[in-house]
Amino acid sequence: MVDAAALGARVASSAVTPLIKKLFVKSEPGAGLVDRPVRISALVSFGREKRSVTPKDVDKIAAELVSRALKAAGPQDQPVDASEVPAVRDALARTLAQLGEITIEDYEAVGLGPEGFARLLRTRVTLSRYGLGEAGELLYERLLHTASLHILNFLTQRSTYVARQQTVQTQQLARLVQAVDVLLERLPSQSAEDAGFESAYADHIAARYGTLTIYGLDAGTLEWPLDTAYLRLEATRQHTRQDGHPAPDPLHVPAEQVLARHDQVLLRGVAGSGKTTLVQWLAMVTASRTYDHGLSHLLGRVPFVLPMRRIVRPDAEFPFPGDFLRAVGCPVAGEQPAGWAERVLRARRGVLLVDGIDEIAGERREAARRWLRDLVRAFPGNLWLVTSRPSAVPEDWLGAEGFEELGLAPMTRDDVATFVRRWHRAARADEAVGESLLGSVRTTSELNRLATNPLMCGMLCALHRDRRGFLPQDRRSLYEAALTMLLERRDRERELRDPDGVRIPYATQVQLLQRLAWWLIRNSRAEMDRSDAVHIIERALPALSLGDTAGAEDVYRSLLLRSGLLREPAEGRVDFLHRTFQDYLGARLAVQELDFDLLVNNAELDEWEDVILLALAHARPREAEGMLRRLVGV
């Protein structure tokens, strides 16, 4: 993987290419139609065979490359001390002169790639004789990488034979040259402080969002590299025909490409459809600063991941850019240079990923809309992706700010097959088990209706393996079976014990988790203070048979470690790993407590939609009938 940011030395191709061409003889008409490789030493303009450029001219070319890099850096941020510039110039000139000595042929050189070719040239020069310091050596290395990139790109353009023999490398070199130019255009001349922090922040983003939690995998494989796990889904947009009527089929766009087509997108998707995974993917790719994923619109930009459940607190103001990192608990927030976030957004380099509008209370969403409006107007030209469940906000909610509305499409049959096979590879399960599941999904209409998003497919995979092929046939039974697997069977079958010696029976775990979930739902919260969770558990303990040795703190810690349903996203905060489990458990307790009035009275709130549907599934026939009559006004 080549980091385009490390190759540029702030010298664009328009400045480098003419200098590189001077190192090679001019091609005769038809020279590019050769059908064989050519030694590079036979192509250079200063070699023994064809000399039109003198060694002094090579020195001048190297000097010009160094000069342009220093000029691009600006007088306030010179990469090396002026006294070291002649040594960098001489070292680069002697290295470029090796083009006339190496015996490698053009197609072989292209196969090495820019890093490998730069290494080849570098090994032929004793760099220590030039007395370069750390900064001087870094500038030399970056300029050599830049020169190597353009030399190889020139070779692919010069010879059709090379282009045919090294098709993939030829395409990669052309894209990388383009990527470097895009980066140089987007990256302003930064202070060393800003550039250093941005690099540290990018490393944090790559580490934080570079893995994905896959439900149902064993403890050792819960975290799966996102590069391997990411499933490319599609976003859809309803479009209008020429006669003004809606077209029968929506337009389909690869989900990761939505920001290539629109600067501002509101993306709707049902629970578990992959909205948060898409946010992770876009953040990771943006931070990587590579062209490997083909998303050139993200090069040179800075991701800001803003989960609404984390940044919105009751009665607290929404954060301004300078507070973004602190609001989400970013560990490098304290190192952030003053005004850095604002400078990024002023330069139109931000990728703002606002995840989960549906996860904040309904009464705060209008304030959230105003907050988004003010940010978009104050910092135009950045990329925005806002995600939400379908019914959380009205149609055209951000239309006045120019947001395009798209929806995540259900998984296709091919998507399901890809996901199931990847899941079984990650779980190190027999391939035949995965194929058996795919057969069941294809031939059983109930399972086919369930396998529409990554969350449900992950549950089906885990349960199919865990229950040796027996699968629930409806949504409620699927959740119930998943709970049993997560809370009871896995620990029992593997004889796992909590390190504090607390063993909580399955039914007791469910009761406690239900109370936490129902509290969050009733209070329109996505997460709670750890102390509140411990207090809720403490109040419930007297009615449970756990003995006197298990305190509320011990029980909380056991649920956190063993249930697989709770997590602490930040110090002192706790939430459910996925909102679906919160809604399922809360609805279950609501029915047990006969809280039908509360359910019906909140039916108009979109965040209660899944809770009410699940409550209807939990309720006895007469209770469900009564709820439905009240909901439809009969």
C-alpha positions in Angstrom: 0.0 0.0 0.0 1.5 3.3 -1.1 0.9 6.4 0.9 0.4 9.2 -1.6 0.9 11.8 1.1 4.5 10.6 1.5 5.4 10.8 -2.1 4.7 14.4 -3.0 7.3 16.4 -1.3 4.9 19.1 -2.4 6.0 19.0 -6.0 3.2 18.5 -8.5 3.5 16.4 -11.7 3.3 19.5 -13.9 6.6 20.6 -12.3 8.3 17.1 -12.2 7.4 15.6 -15.5 9.3 18.0 -17.8 12.4 17.5 -15.6 12.1 13.7 -15.7 11.7 13.8 -19.5 15.1 15.5 -19.8 16.7 12.4 -18.3 15.7 10.3 -21.3 16.4 10.5 -25.0 13.6 11.8 -27.2 11.6 9.0 -28.8 11.7 8.7 -32.5 8.3 8.4 -34.3 6.9 4.9 -33.8 9.4 4.1 -31.0 6.6 3.3 -28.6 5.4 0.4 -30.8 8.4 -1.8 -29.7 7.6 -5.4 -28.9 10.4 -6.1 -26.5 11.8 -4.7 -23.2 14.6 -2.1 -23.3 17.4 -1.5 -20.7 16.9 1.7 -18.9 20.5 2.6 -19.3 20.0 2.6 -23.1 17.2 5.1 -22.8 18.9 7.8 -20.6 20.1 11.0 -22.3 23.4 11.1 -20.4 24.5 7.5 -20.9 27.3 6.0 -22.9 25.2 5.0 -25.9 23.2 8.2 -26.5 24.5 11.4 -24.8 22.6 14.6 -25.2 22.7 15.7 -21.6 25.9 16.1 -19.6 26.5 15.1 -15.9 26.3 18.8 -15.1 22.8 18.9 -16.6 21.8 16.0 -14.3 23.1 18.1 -11.4 20.9 21.0 -12.6 17.8 18.7 -12.9 18.4 17.5 -9.3 18.9 21.1 -8.1 15.7 22.2 -9.8 13.7 19.3 -8.1 15.1 20.4 -4.7 14.4 24.0 -5.4 10.8 23.4 -6.4 10.2 21.3 -3.2 11.6 24.1 -1.0 9.6 26.8 -2.8 6.4 24.8 -2.5 7.0 24.3 1.3 7.1 28.1 1.8 9.6 30.3 3.7 8.1 29.6 7.1 8.2 25.8 6.9 11.4 24.8 5.1 12.0 21.0 5.4 15.8 21.4 5.9 18.3 24.0 7.0 19.7 26.1 4.2 23.2 24.7 4.9 22.0 21.2 4.2 20.4 21.9 0.8 23.6 21.4 -1.3 24.2 18.0 0.2 20.6 16.9 -0.6 21.1 18.2 -4.1 24.3 16.3 -4.6 23.0 13.1 -3.2 19.9 13.2 -5.4 22.0 14.0 -8.5 24.3 11.1 -7.9 21.3 8.8 -7.3 19.6 9.9 -10.6 22.9 9.3 -12.4 22.6 5.6 -11.5 19.9 5.4 -14.2 22.8 5.2 -16.7 24.4 2.3 -14.8 21.7 -0.1 -13.9 21.1 -3.1 -16.1 17.3 -3.5 -15.3 14.9 -3.4 -18.2 11.9 -1.0 -18.4 9.1 -3.5 -17.8 11.0 -5.0 -14.8 11.4 -1.5 -13.3 7.7 -0.8 -13.6 7.0 -4.1 -11.9 9.1 -3.0 -8.9 6.7 0.0 -8.3 8.0 3.4 -7.2 9.1 2.3 -3.7 11.0 -0.7 -5.0 12.6 1.3 -7.9 13.7 4.0 -5.5 15.2 1.4 -3.2 17.2 0.0 -6.2 18.7 3.4 -7.0 19.3 4.2 -3.4 21.4 1.0 -2.8 23.8 2.2 -5.4 24.7 5.3 -3.5 26.6 5.6 -0.2 24.4 8.2 1.4 26.6 8.6 4.5 29.3 10.4 2.5 26.9 13.4 2.1 26.5 13.9 5.9 22.8 14.4 5.7 20.9 14.9 9.0 17.5 13.4 9.7 15.6 16.2 7.9 17.9 16.2 4.9 17.6 12.4 4.5 13.8 12.6 4.7 13.7 15.3 2.0 16.1 13.2 -0.2 14.0 10.1 0.2 10.8 11.9 -0.6 12.2 13.5 -3.7 13.7 10.2 -4.8 10.3 8.6 -4.4 8.6 11.4 -6.4 11.2 11.1 -9.2 10.9 7.3 -9.2 7.1 7.5 -9.5 7.3 9.8 -12.5 10.1 7.9 -14.1 8.1 4.7 -14.1 5.0 6.5 -15.3 7.0 7.9 -18.1 8.2 4.4 -19.1 4.7 3.1 -19.3 3.7 6.0 -21.6 6.8 5.6 -23.7 6.3 1.9 -24.5 3.2 0.0 -25.5 5.1 -3.2 -24.7 5.6 -2.1 -21.0 1.9 -1.1 -20.8 0.8 -4.5 -22.1 3.2 -6.5 -19.9 2.5 -4.5 -16.7 -1.2 -3.6 -17.1 -2.1 -3.4 -13.4 1.1 -1.5 -12.5 0.6 0.9 -15.4 -2.9 1.8 -14.2 -1.8 2.1 -10.6 1.1 4.5 -11.5 -1.3 6.7 -13.5 -3.7 6.8 -10.6 -1.0 7.4 -8.1 0.3 10.4 -10.1 -3.2 11.7 -10.1 -3.6 11.1 -6.4 -0.4 13.0 -5.5 -1.7 16.0 -7.6 -5.1 15.8 -5.9 -3.4 15.7 -2.5 -1.2 18.7 -3.3 -4.2 20.7 -4.5 -6.2 19.9 -1.3 -3.5 20.0 1.3 -2.6 23.6 2.1 0.8 24.6 3.2 0.6 23.5 6.8 2.6 24.3 9.8 4.8 21.4 11.1 2.5 21.4 14.2 -0.7 20.9 12.1 0.9 18.3 9.9 2.3 16.3 12.8 -1.0 16.3 14.6 -2.9 15.3 11.5 -0.7 12.3 11.1 -1.2 11.2 14.7 -5.0 11.7 14.3 -5.0 9.6 11.1 -3.2 6.8 12.9 -5.8 6.9 15.7 -8.7 6.8 13.2 -7.1 3.9 11.3 -6.7 1.9 14.6 -10.1 2.9 16.1 -12.2 2.2 13.0 -10.0 -0.4 11.2 -11.8 -3.4 12.8 -15.5 -4.5 12.9 -17.3 -6.5 15.5 -19.0 -9.5 14.0 -21.9 -11.0 16.0 -21.6 -14.6 17.0 -17.9 -15.2 16.4 -15.8 -16.7 19.2 -14.0 -14.3 21.6 -10.7 -14.6 19.7 -12.2 -13.5 16.4 -14.8 -10.9 17.4 -12.7 -8.1 15.9 -12.4 -8.6 12.2 -10.2 -6.3 10.0 -12.6 -3.9 8.2 -10.7 -4.3 4.9 -11.7 -8.0 5.0 -15.1 -7.6 6.5 -16.5 -4.6 4.7 -19.4 -5.6 2.4 -20.1 -3.2 -0.4 -23.8 -2.3 -0.2 -25.9 -0.1 -2.4 -27.7 3.2 -1.7 -30.9 4.0 -3.7 -32.6 7.2 -4.7 -36.1 7.4 -6.1 -36.0 9.5 -9.3 -38.6 11.1 -11.5 -39.4 10.2 -15.1 -39.7 12.8 -17.8 -43.4 12.8 -17.4 -43.0 13.9 -13.8 -44.1 10.6 -12.2 -41.8 8.5 -10.0 -39.8 5.9 -11.8 -40.7 2.3 -10.9 -37.1 1.4 -10.2 -34.9 3.6 -8.0 -31.4 4.5 -9.0 -28.6 2.4 -7.4 -25.3 3.8 -6.3 -22.4 2.0 -4.5 -22.8 3.1 -0.8 -19.1 4.1 -0.4 -19.4 6.3 -3.6 -22.3 8.5 -2.4 -19.9 11.3 -1.4 -18.2 11.1 -4.8 -21.6 12.1 -6.4 -23.0 14.5 -3.8 -21.2 16.7 -1.2 -24.0 16.4 1.3 -26.0 13.2 1.9 -28.7 12.1 4.3 -28.6 8.3 4.3 -31.5 6.3 5.7 -31.4 2.7 6.7 -33.1 0.2 9.0 -31.5 -1.1 12.1 -28.5 -3.3 11.3 -28.4 -2.3 7.6 -24.8 -1.2 7.7 -25.0 2.6 8.3 -22.4 2.7 11.1 -20.1 0.2 9.2 -20.2 2.5 6.2 -19.2 5.4 8.4 -16.3 3.4 9.8 -15.2 2.5 6.2 -15.3 6.1 5.0 -13.4 7.3 8.1 -10.7 4.6 7.7 -10.2 5.1 3.9 -10.0 8.9 4.4 -7.4 8.6 7.1 -5.3 6.1 5.1 -4.5 8.8 2.4 -4.0 6.1 -0.2 -5.5 5.5 -3.6 -5.9 1.8 -3.0 -9.7 1.9 -2.6 -10.3 4.2 -5.7 -12.0 6.9 -3.7 -10.1 9.9 -5.0 -12.7 12.3 -3.6 -11.5 11.4 -0.1 -7.8 12.0 -0.7 -6.2 14.8 1.3 -9.3 15.1 3.5 -9.7 14.7 7.3 -12.5 12.5 8.8 -14.6 13.6 11.8 -16.7 10.8 13.1 -19.6 12.2 15.1 -21.9 9.5 16.7 -24.9 11.5 17.9 -25.4 9.2 20.9 -21.9 10.3 22.1 -22.0 14.1 21.4 -25.5 14.9 22.5 -26.1 15.3 26.2 -29.3 16.4 27.9 -29.4 20.2 28.2 -25.9 20.5 26.7 -24.9 22.5 23.7 -23.9 20.8 20.4 -20.1 20.9 19.9 -18.4 23.3 17.6 -15.5 22.1 15.4 -12.8 22.8 17.9 -14.6 20.5 20.4 -15.4 17.6 18.0 -12.6 15.4 19.1 -13.1 15.9 22.8 -16.9 15.3 22.5 -16.3 11.8 21.1 -13.6 11.0 23.6 -10.7 10.9 21.1 -7.5 10.1 23.0 -5.4 12.6 21.0 -7.8 15.5 21.5 -5.5 17.1 24.0 -2.7 17.4 21.4 -4.9 19.2 18.9 -3.4 22.6 17.9 -5.6 25.6 18.6 -7.8 26.3 15.6 -6.8 23.1 13.7 -10.3 21.8 13.1 -11.5 25.2 11.8 -8.5 25.4 9.5 -9.3 22.0 8.1 -12.9 23.0 7.4 -12.0 26.4 6.0 -9.8 24.6 3.5 -12.8 22.5 2.6 -11.0 19.3 3.5 -13.4 17.9 6.1 -15.4 14.6 5.8 -18.1 14.9 8.5 -19.7 11.6 9.4 -22.8 12.3 11.6 -24.1 8.9 12.6 -27.4 8.1 14.1 -29.8 11.1 14.2 -32.4 8.5 15.3 -30.4 7.8 18.5 -31.1 11.2 20.1 -34.4 12.2 21.6 -37.1 13.5 19.2 -37.2 16.9 20.9 -33.5 17.4 20.3 -33.6 16.7 16.6 -34.7 20.2 15.5 -31.8 21.6 17.5 -29.6 19.0 15.7 -30.9 20.2 12.3 -30.1 23.8 13.2 -26.6 22.8 14.4 -26.0 21.0 11.0 -27.4 24.0 9.1 -25.1 26.4 10.9 -22.0 24.3 10.4 -22.8 23.7 6.7 -23.2 27.4 6.1 -20.2 28.4 8.2 -17.9 25.9 6.5 -19.1 25.3 2.9 -17.4 22.9 0.5 -16.9 20.0 2.9 -18.3 16.5 2.6 -21.2 15.5 4.8 -22.8 12.1 5.5 -25.7 12.1 8.0 -27.3 8.7 8.9 -30.7 7.9 10.4 -33.3 5.2 10.6 -36.0 5.8 7.9 -38.8 7.3 10.0 -36.7 9.3 12.4 -36.8 12.6 10.5 -39.3 13.8 7.8 -38.7 13.7 4.1 -36.4 16.5 2.9 -35.3 17.2 6.4 -32.1 18.7 5.3 -33.3 19.6 1.8 -32.9 23.4 2.4 -29.2 22.8 3.0 -28.8 20.9 -0.3 -28.6 17.4 1.2 -29.4 14.5 -1.2 -31.6 11.8 0.4 -30.6 8.2 -0.2 -31.6 4.9 1.4 -29.5 1.8 2.0 -30.8 -1.0 -0.1 -31.5 -4.5 1.3 -28.8 -7.1 0.7 -29.1 -8.9 -2.6 -28.8 -12.6 -3.0 -25.2 -12.2 -4.0 -24.5 -9.9 -1.0 -25.9 -12.6 1.4 -23.8 -15.3 -0.2 -20.6 -13.1 0.1 -21.4 -12.2 3.7 -22.1 -15.8 4.8 -18.9 -17.2 3.2 -16.8 -14.4 4.8 -18.4 -15.0 8.2 -17.6 -18.7 8.1 -14.0 -18.1 6.9 -13.5 -15.7 9.9 -15.1 -18.2 12.2 -12.8 -20.9 10.8 -15.9 -23.0 10.2 -16.4 -25.7 7.7 -17.3 -24.2 4.3 -20.0 -26.9 3.9 -21.8 -25.4 7.0 -22.0 -22.0 5.2 -23.2 -23.6 2.0 -25.9 -25.5 4.0 -27.1 -22.2 5.5 -27.2 -20.5 2.0 -29.3 -23.4 0.8 -31.7 -22.9 3.6 -32.0 -19.2 3.0 -32.6 -19.7 -0.7 -35.3 -22.3 -0.2 -37.1 -21.1 2.9 -39.2 -18.0 2.4 -39.2 -17.1 6.1 -35.4 -17.1 6.3 -35.1 -15.3 3.0 -37.2 -12.4 4.4 -35.0 -12.3 7.5 -31.6 -12.2 5.6 -31.8 -8.7 4.4 -29.1 -6.8 6.3 -25.7 -7.6 7.9 -26.9 -7.8 11.5 -29.6 -10.3 10.7 -27.3 -12.3 8.5 -24.7 -12.4 11.2 -27.2 -13.7 13.7 -28.4 -16.4 11.2 -24.8 -17.5 10.7 -24.0 -17.7 14.4 -27.2 -19.5 15.2 -27.0 -22.0 12.3 -23.6 -23.0 13.5 -24.5 -23.0 17.2 -27.7 -24.9 16.8 -26.4 -27.3 14.2 -28.6 -26.2 11.4 -31.9 -25.5 13.3 -33.0 -21.9 12.7 -35.8 -19.7 14.0 -38.4 -18.7 11.4 -39.4 -15.3 12.6 -37.8 -12.1 13.9 -38.8 -12.5 17.6 -37.6 -16.1 17.7 -34.4 -15.1 16.1 -33.7 -12.4 18.7 -34.6 -14.8 21.5 -32.3 -17.5 20.2 -29.5 -15.0 19.8 -29.9 -13.9 23.4 -29.8 -17.5 24.6 -26.6 -18.0 22.6 -24.9 -14.9 23.8 -26.0 -15.1 27.5 -26.1 -18.8 28.3 -25.0 -21.5 26.0 -21.6 -20.1 24.9 -20.4 -19.7 28.5 -21.9 -23.0 29.7 -20.5 -25.1 26.9 -17.1 -23.5 27.2 -17.2 -23.6 31.0 -16.3 -20.0 31.2 -16.3 -18.2 34.6 -16.2 -14.5 35.4 -12.8 -13.6 36.9 -14.6 -12.1 40.0 -16.4 -15.4 40.6 -19.9 -14.1 39.8 -22.1 -16.5 38.0 -25.4 -15.0 36.9 -28.1 -17.4 35.6 -29.5 -16.7 32.1 -32.9 -15.6 33.3 -31.4 -13.1 35.8 -29.1 -11.6 33.1 -32.1 -11.1 30.9 -34.1 -9.4 33.7 -31.2 -7.0 34.5 -30.6 -6.2 30.8 -34.3 -5.6 30.3 -34.3 -3.0 33.1 -31.4 -1.2 31.6 -32.9 -1.2 28.1 -36.3 -0.1 29.3 -34.8 2.8 31.3 -33.0 4.0 28.2 -36.1 3.8 26.0 -38.4 5.6 28.6 -35.8 8.4 29.0 -35.1 8.7 25.2 -31.5 8.0 25.8 -29.0 6.0 23.7 -26.5 5.6 26.6 -26.4 6.2 30.4 -24.0 7.0 33.1 -22.2 4.0 34.5 -23.4 5.0 38.0 -27.0 5.0 36.8 -26.6 1.5 35.4 -25.1 0.3 38.7 -28.0 1.9 40.6 -30.6 0.2 38.5 -28.9 -3.1 39.1 -28.6 -2.4 42.8 -32.4 -1.7 43.1 -33.2 -5.0 41.3 -30.8 -7.3 43.3 -33.0 -7.9 46.4 -35.6 -9.6 44.2 -33.0 -11.8 42.6 -31.3 -14.9 44.0 -27.6 -14.1 43.6 -26.6 -14.4 47.3 -25.0 -11.8 49.5 -21.6 -12.0 47.9 -22.6 -10.4 44.6 -22.7 -6.6 44.8 -24.1 -4.3 42.2 -20.6 -3.3 40.9 -19.6 -7.0 40.5 -22.9 -7.8 38.7 -22.5 -4.8 36.4 -18.9 -5.8 35.6 -20.0 -9.4 34.9 -22.7 -8.2 32.5 -20.3 -5.9 30.7 -17.7 -8.6 30.3 -19.8 -11.7 29.7 -23.1 -10.7 28.1 -21.7 -9.5 24.8 -24.5 -6.9 24.7 -23.2 -4.0 26.8 -20.1 -1.9 26.2 -18.5 1.3 27.6 -18.0 3.6 24.6 -16.3 6.2 26.8 -15.2 6.4 30.4 -18.2 6.3 32.7 -20.7 5.7 30.0 -22.6 2.5 29.0 -24.8 1.5 26.1 -26.0 -1.6 24.2 -23.7 -2.8 21.5 -26.6 -2.6 19.1 -29.9 -0.7 19.3 -31.8 -3.7 18.1 -31.1 -5.6 21.3 -32.0 -2.6 23.4 -35.4 -2.4 21.7 -36.0 -6.1 21.9 -35.2 -6.3 25.7 -37.1 -3.1 26.5 -40.2 -4.3 24.7 -40.1 -7.6 26.5 -40.1 -5.9 29.9 -42.8 -3.4 28.8 -45.1 -6.4 28.1 -44.2 -8.1 31.3 -44.9 -4.9 33.3 -48.2 -4.4 31.4 -47.0 -0.9 30.3 -49.3 -0.9 27.3 -50.5 2.6 28.0 -46.9 3.9 27.8 -46.4 2.0 24.6 -49.5 3.4 22.9 -49.0 6.9 24.2 -45.5 7.0 22.5 -46.6 5.4 19.3 -46.2 8.6 17.3 -42.5 8.8 18.2 -40.4 7.2 15.6 -37.8 5.9 18.1 -40.5 3.8 19.6 -41.5 2.2 16.3 -39.4 -1.0 16.7 -40.2 -1.2 20.4 -43.9 -1.3 19.7 -43.6 -3.9 16.9 -41.5 -6.1 19.2 -44.0 -5.6 22.1 -46.8 -6.8 19.8 -44.7 -9.9 19.1 -44.1 -10.5 22.8 -47.7 -9.9 23.9 -50.4 -12.5 24.3 -53.1 -12.5 21.7 -55.6 -10.6 23.7 -53.0 -8.0 24.8 -51.8 -7.6 21.2 -55.4 -7.2 20.0 -56.0 -4.5 22.6 -52.9 -2.6 21.6 -53.7 -2.8 17.9 -57.3 -1.5 18.5 -55.9 1.5 20.4 -53.2 2.2 17.9 -55.7 2.3 15.0 -58.3 4.1 17.0 -61.0 1.4 17.0 
